[in-house]
Amino acid sequence: MEPRKAEIERSWEIVFPNDTNPHGTMFGGKLMAIMDKLAAITASRFCGKSVVTASTDAIDFKKPVRVGHRIQTLARVVWSGRTSMVVKVDVFAERTGSTECFHCTSAHFSFVALDEHDNPSPVPPLRLETDEEKQLFEVAAFVKQQAIERRKKMAE
């Protein structure tokens, strides 16, 4: 299989009152769902197959997202193995009436590619061209290893 370059995928959302808690800040679970959805699209486009989420690393919410903010979600595959991929997702927000962005959160999502029988399926190797891509790959490899170790502990 030929190595494939990872493309950055983007999505935009606007935060409405029903997306928020009584403090007017976005529900963490709602933001996580948006992140997971774009990560799945990104992984599927990279490998050309259906994918399922296998794990997510810790998500730390750095700054609150409020009603009326526009959120931009960016995702790209940063690691690929035999049948799995890691997608890094970053979320930025803009205040209403401003184009100034601030970083809200980041996380890594691991996905497994599936064949037509829902069995794990091979994915293309990731083509790394820049120092940044190589650094992101190393971080994602560490995240992937941590997820494997968590699963082993859970199985004990």
One Martini backbone bead per residue (centre of mass of N, CA, C, O) as a GRO file, in nm:
protein
  156
    1MET     BB    1   0.097   0.036   0.022
    2GLU     BB    2   0.072   0.361  -0.014
    3PRO     BB    3   0.165   0.636   0.102
    4ARG     BB    4  -0.007   0.894   0.293
    5LYS     BB    5  -0.125   1.204   0.308
    6ALA     BB    6  -0.228   1.427   0.544
    7GLU     BB    7  -0.523   1.592   0.592
    8ILE     BB    8  -0.693   1.877   0.675
    9GLU     BB    9  -0.978   1.899   0.865
   10ARG     BB   10  -1.293   2.093   0.869
   11SER     BB   11  -1.507   2.263   1.111
   12TRP     BB   12  -1.822   2.428   1.185
   13GLU     BB   13  -1.971   2.600   1.467
   14ILE     BB   14  -2.249   2.697   1.666
   15VAL     BB   15  -2.342   2.818   1.979
   16PHE     BB   16  -2.615   2.718   2.157
   17PRO     BB   17  -2.814   2.703   2.429
   18ASN     BB   18  -2.855   2.377   2.403
   19ASP     BB   19  -2.517   2.344   2.439
   20THR     BB   20  -2.560   2.437   2.743
   21ASN     BB   21  -2.525   2.537   3.052
   22PRO     BB   22  -2.615   2.745   3.318
   23HIS     BB   23  -2.331   2.913   3.246
   24GLY     BB   24  -2.301   2.922   2.915
   25THR     BB   25  -2.145   2.656   2.864
   26MET     BB   26  -2.023   2.408   2.699
   27PHE     BB   27  -2.061   2.093   2.668
   28GLY     BB   28  -1.827   1.853   2.673
   29GLY     BB   29  -1.980   1.626   2.518
   30LYS     BB   30  -2.044   1.793   2.269
   31LEU     BB   31  -1.751   1.853   2.188
   32MET     BB   32  -1.660   1.557   2.170
   33ALA     BB   33  -1.856   1.479   1.939
   34ILE     BB   34  -1.738   1.670   1.730
   35MET     BB   35  -1.454   1.556   1.738
   36ASP     BB   36  -1.522   1.257   1.668
   37LYS     BB   37  -1.656   1.306   1.396
   38LEU     BB   38  -1.415   1.438   1.249
   39ALA     BB   39  -1.216   1.211   1.304
   40ALA     BB   40  -1.371   0.993   1.146
   41ILE     BB   41  -1.366   1.133   0.874
   42THR     BB   42  -1.059   1.153   0.853
   43ALA     BB   43  -0.994   0.849   0.871
   44SER     BB   44  -1.175   0.756   0.634
   45ARG     BB   45  -1.038   0.929   0.414
   46PHE     BB   46  -0.755   0.811   0.446
   47CYS     BB   47  -0.848   0.486   0.406
   48GLY     BB   48  -1.140   0.428   0.264
   49LYS     BB   49  -1.308   0.354   0.531
   50SER     BB   50  -1.446   0.227   0.784
   51VAL     BB   51  -1.488   0.343   1.129
   52VAL     BB   52  -1.373   0.315   1.475
   53THR     BB   53  -1.366   0.391   1.796
   54ALA     BB   54  -1.118   0.303   2.044
   55SER     BB   55  -0.994   0.590   2.152
   56THR     BB   56  -0.921   0.839   2.411
   57ASP     BB   57  -0.772   1.088   2.529
   58ALA     BB   58  -0.725   1.332   2.715
   59ILE     BB   59  -0.953   1.603   2.801
   60ASP     BB   60  -0.872   1.946   2.816
   61PHE     BB   61  -1.028   2.234   2.925
   62LYS     BB   62  -0.904   2.554   2.881
   63LYS     BB   63  -1.161   2.707   2.752
   64PRO     BB   64  -1.451   2.850   2.733
   65VAL     BB   65  -1.757   2.792   2.567
   66ARG     BB   66  -2.001   3.006   2.429
   67VAL     BB   67  -2.261   3.155   2.350
   68GLY     BB   68  -2.202   3.235   2.000
   69HIS     BB   69  -1.977   3.080   1.936
   70ARG     BB   70  -1.727   2.987   1.718
   71ILE     BB   71  -1.625   2.664   1.598
   72GLN     BB   72  -1.310   2.517   1.522
   73THR     BB   73  -1.226   2.209   1.365
   74LEU     BB   74  -0.923   2.015   1.369
   75ALA     BB   75  -0.800   1.740   1.155
   76ARG     BB   76  -0.544   1.467   1.173
   77VAL     BB   77  -0.341   1.236   1.072
   78VAL     BB   78  -0.046   1.115   1.285
   79TRP     BB   79  -0.105   0.795   1.271
   80SER     BB   80  -0.004   0.463   1.149
   81GLY     BB   81  -0.079   0.129   1.107
   82ARG     BB   82  -0.221  -0.154   1.017
   83THR     BB   83  -0.550  -0.078   1.137
   84SER     BB   84  -0.464   0.204   1.257
   85MET     BB   85  -0.540   0.538   1.391
   86VAL     BB   86  -0.436   0.878   1.459
   87VAL     BB   87  -0.620   1.167   1.570
   88LYS     BB   88  -0.584   1.508   1.568
   89VAL     BB   89  -0.759   1.750   1.778
   90ASP     BB   90  -0.863   2.091   1.732
   91VAL     BB   91  -0.996   2.373   1.923
   92PHE     BB   92  -1.158   2.675   1.822
   93ALA     BB   93  -1.255   3.014   1.909
   94GLU     BB   94  -1.510   3.267   1.850
   95ARG     BB   95  -1.627   3.560   1.898
   96THR     BB   96  -1.867   3.762   1.868
   97GLY     BB   97  -1.749   4.001   1.638
   98SER     BB   98  -1.490   3.813   1.589
   99THR     BB   99  -1.155   3.678   1.467
  100GLU     BB  100  -1.054   3.588   1.737
  101CYS     BB  101  -0.867   3.321   1.845
  102PHE     BB  102  -0.903   3.030   2.066
  103HIS     BB  103  -0.787   2.774   2.257
  104CYS     BB  104  -0.960   2.492   2.398
  105THR     BB  105  -0.870   2.202   2.261
  106SER     BB  106  -0.724   1.863   2.276
  107ALA     BB  107  -0.694   1.542   2.089
  108HIS     BB  108  -0.677   1.185   2.073
  109PHE     BB  109  -0.786   0.951   1.820
  110SER     BB  110  -0.869   0.612   1.788
  111PHE     BB  111  -0.872   0.396   1.496
  112VAL     BB  112  -1.055   0.143   1.313
  113ALA     BB  113  -1.053  -0.037   1.036
  114LEU     BB  114  -1.311  -0.164   0.811
  115ASP     BB  115  -1.464  -0.405   0.662
  116GLU     BB  116  -1.751  -0.557   0.528
  117HIS     BB  117  -1.732  -0.749   0.818
  118ASP     BB  118  -1.608  -0.583   1.065
  119ASN     BB  119  -1.304  -0.605   1.019
  120PRO     BB  120  -0.998  -0.552   1.036
  121SER     BB  121  -0.814  -0.312   0.828
  122PRO     BB  122  -0.599  -0.195   0.627
  123VAL     BB  123  -0.369   0.080   0.623
  124PRO     BB  124  -0.205   0.336   0.531
  125PRO     BB  125   0.072   0.483   0.531
  126LEU     BB  126   0.236   0.753   0.663
  127ARG     BB  127   0.337   1.053   0.525
  128LEU     BB  128   0.644   1.208   0.612
  129GLU     BB  129   0.783   1.554   0.563
  130THR     BB  130   0.799   1.693   0.840
  131ASP     BB  131   0.890   1.775   1.152
  132GLU     BB  132   0.606   1.805   1.262
  133GLU     BB  133   0.500   1.526   1.168
  134LYS     BB  134   0.712   1.364   1.330
  135GLN     BB  135   0.629   1.470   1.608
  136LEU     BB  136   0.331   1.385   1.600
  137PHE     BB  137   0.393   1.085   1.566
  138GLU     BB  138   0.540   1.041   1.838
  139VAL     BB  139   0.309   1.126   2.020
  140ALA     BB  140   0.100   0.921   1.906
  141ALA     BB  141   0.258   0.667   1.980
  142PHE     BB  142   0.235   0.716   2.282
  143VAL     BB  143  -0.074   0.723   2.299
  144LYS     BB  144  -0.117   0.439   2.187
  145GLN     BB  145   0.042   0.288   2.407
  146GLN     BB  146  -0.135   0.381   2.643
  147ALA     BB  147  -0.395   0.246   2.541
  148ILE     BB  148  -0.290  -0.042   2.547
  149GLU     BB  149  -0.225  -0.048   2.852
  150ARG     BB  150  -0.513   0.009   2.951
  151ARG     BB  151  -0.644  -0.244   2.826
  152LYS     BB  152  -0.474  -0.450   2.982
  153LYS     BB  153  -0.568  -0.363   3.267
  154MET     BB  154  -0.875  -0.414   3.216
  155ALA     BB  155  -0.832  -0.733   3.157
  156GLU     BB  156  -0.732  -0.818   3.459
   0.00000   0.00000   0.00000
